[in-house]
């Protein structure tokens, strides 16, 4: 068993991929979102993330530096996370 077994692969939705591919997104914002993705990969139940509705695996978290908000869904069965939406401010 490797140490990577505890990591949760994070897959972007098409909407997230399109948002991050926009040339208007600065390198600083992009790298901040990338760092958040790594943190989610290490622990999807991040301190500072909030449960959405009654489902504890549907989460939202503020993007550092006030850059926006991210929503994601933890899929325990497949041991992965879907980054469903980011809204940049």
Order of alpha helices (4+ residues) and beta strands (2+ residues): beta-alpha-alpha-beta-beta-beta-beta
